[in-house]
Amino acid sequence: MKAQYINPFLESASTVIQQMCNISPKRGDLSIKDVTFYEDHIWIKIGMTGHIEGDVIFGLHKDVAMRIVSAMMGGFPISEMDEMGKSAISELGNMISGNASTILFNQGVAIDITPPQLVDDHQSMYGAGKALAVPLDLGHLGELEIQVLVLK
């Protein structure tokens, strides 16, 4: 597993979150771990095909997701993750992944990404394998973890 595969997602996340939420994320430490899901979290899964095959998974607590959606909507308070909120947080994952795929392409690694999928049946993801994982500290918004699982 190569750390170079997660760096474009971290670079893209920093740019997109800065633009959408006016927050400068701080990177945590890179680790390799089993794909792990926690209760009360939202998981955005985006598949990758091409030179790299696998998934990128964005994990965040539901409260963090609501604060991010609120920031994306100019500070409009969000009290629950309704369909609009789920769409907004999915689009955030999509924008990060789309920008990361462009960065990878410029590095000679061509990938296509699938539409974002909110995963709430985390049982189906157990045993998925080991992923490169990095948490992003979003200040007062909370923490977003990016996991990149490369199958090929």
Secondary structure, 3 states (H helix, E strand, C coil): CCHHHCHHHHHHHHHHHHHHHCCCCEECCCEEEECCCCCCEEEEEEEEEECCCEEEEEEEEHHHHHHHHHHHCCCCCCCCCCHHHHHHHHHHHHHHHHHHHHHHHHCCCCEEECCCEEECCHHHHCCCCEEEEEEEECHHHCEEEEEEEECC
